[in-house]
Amino acid sequence: MHMHANKANFAGPPPLPYCIHVDEWPVSATGKEWLETLIKDTSCKQLIMSQKTDEDVMNKTFEIMKRRNVYGVTSGVMTEVWKAALPDRIITSLIYRGTQTNPSVDSVRKLFSSGRFKVFGEIMAQYGGIAPNDPSLDPYWAVLEEMNIPVGIHIGPSPIGAPYMPGWEKVRARLHNPLLLEEVLIKYPRLRVYIMHAAWPMIDELLALMWVHPHVYVDISSLITDLSRPAFSSYLKKIIEAGFGNRVLYGSDQMIWPELLEIGIQTIEKAD
């Protein structure tokens, strides 16, 4: 569940670094570039580099998917290219960015009616400072419920220090709260929704939501590789101990670092 089909230059000129299982996040002045901070972070025990070409990103991802028996709910600009190349393992998902480039409600209906896409998401409205219960999303929720379309919404971490960086100014910590989804669930009770990133770090609010709304699922994408192993294990353990383990979906949030699939699975295999 939940990965992306992106061009190799998605986040800048490749190859780009990614720090895995950060034990202690670096302290930096506001406005400092995120990648620059992480590259210089001496506590980074595992650094991976992105693939250099679009073809390399795709082929390396496919190699791991086949070896690890992964089926990917996939969004991003290369999704349909990947679907054509590996149709039996790519499940097409329509991305919603929370910007002027969003698909219209009418186009959403047409795209799903045609069978071109199977899932709606990642809904990335949080990056634009938009809560799940914002009126601008209401027409989409209505169509998705009517058409019985699974939907994944980002509720949880953004790049650390995001609102102090160009392009991320509208990110707010309060939007990590999964209870912002509650009135949507009440209004659209047949909505098939999963919360990407499991609304970290709002574990108490998440458990309350999952208790009251037993059809809500979560995925553990990004938490499985970004957090330290103890932090991730502790968060997942609380969800499992509460009795909601059958509503947890694997997710990698793979963007241009195919190894995130492998590392995420290994993290689960090694978990207590």
BELDAFEN-V783630 format. One record per pair of residues at least 24 apart in sequence whose ideal C-beta (glycine too) atoms are under 8 Angstrom apart, sorted by the first residue. I is the first residue (numbers start at 1). J is the second residue. Records with the same first field share a line. If there is no record, write none. Layout:
# BELDAFEN-V783630
I=J ; J
This chain:
# BELDAFEN-V783630
1=72 ; 73 ; 152 ; 194 ; 219 ; 221 ; 249 ; 250 ; 251
2=72 ; 73 ; 121 ; 122 ; 152 ; 196 ; 219 ; 221 ; 249 ; 251 ; 252 ; 253
3=61 ; 72 ; 73 ; 74 ; 221 ; 251 ; 252 ; 253 ; 254 ; 255 ; 261
4=74 ; 75 ; 76 ; 122 ; 253 ; 254 ; 255
5=58 ; 74 ; 75 ; 76 ; 77 ; 78 ; 79 ; 81 ; 82 ; 90
6=57 ; 76 ; 77 ; 78 ; 255 ; 256
7=54 ; 57 ; 77 ; 78 ; 256
8=50 ; 51 ; 52 ; 53 ; 54 ; 56 ; 57 ; 256
10=76 ; 255 ; 256
11=35 ; 50 ; 255 ; 256
14=50 ; 51 ; 52 ; 53 ; 256
15=49 ; 50 ; 51 ; 52
16=49 ; 50 ; 256
17=47 ; 48 ; 49 ; 50
18=47 ; 48 ; 49 ; 50 ; 257 ; 260
19=44 ; 46 ; 47
20=44 ; 45 ; 46 ; 47 ; 48 ; 225 ; 226 ; 263
21=45 ; 46 ; 225 ; 226 ; 227 ; 228 ; 229 ; 267
22=226 ; 227 ; 228
23=228
25=160
28=161
30=161 ; 164
31=164 ; 165
32=161 ; 164
33=165
34=159 ; 160 ; 161 ; 162 ; 165
37=160 ; 161
46=263
48=257 ; 259 ; 260 ; 263
49=257
50=256 ; 257
51=256 ; 257 ; 258
54=78
57=256 ; 258
58=82 ; 85
60=258 ; 259
61=254 ; 258 ; 261
62=86 ; 89
63=258
64=258 ; 259 ; 261 ; 262
65=89 ; 261
68=261 ; 262 ; 265
70=261
72=254
73=118 ; 119 ; 121 ; 152
75=119 ; 121 ; 122
76=255
80=116
91=118 ; 119
92=116 ; 117 ; 118 ; 119
93=117 ; 118 ; 119 ; 120 ; 121 ; 122 ; 152
94=119 ; 120 ; 121
95=121 ; 122 ; 124
96=120 ; 121 ; 122 ; 123 ; 124 ; 125 ; 140
97=124 ; 127 ; 128
98=123 ; 124 ; 125 ; 126 ; 127 ; 128 ; 130
99=128
105=139 ; 140 ; 143
108=140 ; 143 ; 144
109=143 ; 147
112=147 ; 149
113=147
118=149 ; 150
119=149 ; 150 ; 151 ; 152
120=144 ; 149 ; 150 ; 151 ; 152
121=150 ; 151 ; 152 ; 153 ; 154 ; 196
122=152 ; 153 ; 154 ; 196
123=151 ; 152 ; 153 ; 154
124=154
125=153 ; 154
126=154 ; 155 ; 158 ; 171 ; 175
127=154 ; 158 ; 162 ; 168 ; 170 ; 171
128=170
129=170 ; 171 ; 172 ; 175
131=175 ; 180
132=180 ; 181 ; 184
133=180 ; 181 ; 182 ; 183 ; 184
137=184
141=184 ; 187 ; 188 ; 191
142=188
144=188 ; 191 ; 192
145=188 ; 190 ; 191
148=190 ; 192
149=192
150=192 ; 193 ; 194
151=191 ; 192 ; 193 ; 194
152=193 ; 194 ; 195 ; 196 ; 219
153=181 ; 193 ; 194 ; 195 ; 196
154=196 ; 197
155=180 ; 181 ; 195 ; 196 ; 197 ; 199
156=195 ; 196 ; 197 ; 198 ; 199 ; 200 ; 222 ; 223
157=197 ; 200 ; 222 ; 223 ; 226
176=200 ; 201 ; 202
177=202 ; 205
178=202 ; 205 ; 206 ; 209
179=205 ; 208 ; 209
181=209 ; 216
182=209 ; 212 ; 213
185=213 ; 215 ; 216
193=217
194=218 ; 219 ; 249
195=219
196=221 ; 251 ; 253
197=221 ; 222 ; 223 ; 251 ; 253
198=223 ; 235 ; 239 ; 248
200=227 ; 235
201=235
203=235 ; 238 ; 239
206=239
207=238 ; 239 ; 242 ; 244
210=239 ; 242 ; 244 ; 247
211=242
216=247
217=247 ; 248 ; 249
218=244 ; 247 ; 248 ; 249
219=248 ; 249 ; 250 ; 251
220=248 ; 249 ; 250 ; 251
221=251 ; 252 ; 253 ; 264
222=251 ; 253
224=251 ; 252 ; 263 ; 264 ; 267 ; 268
225=252 ; 253 ; 260 ; 263 ; 264 ; 267
229=267 ; 270
232=267
233=271 ; 272
236=271
237=272
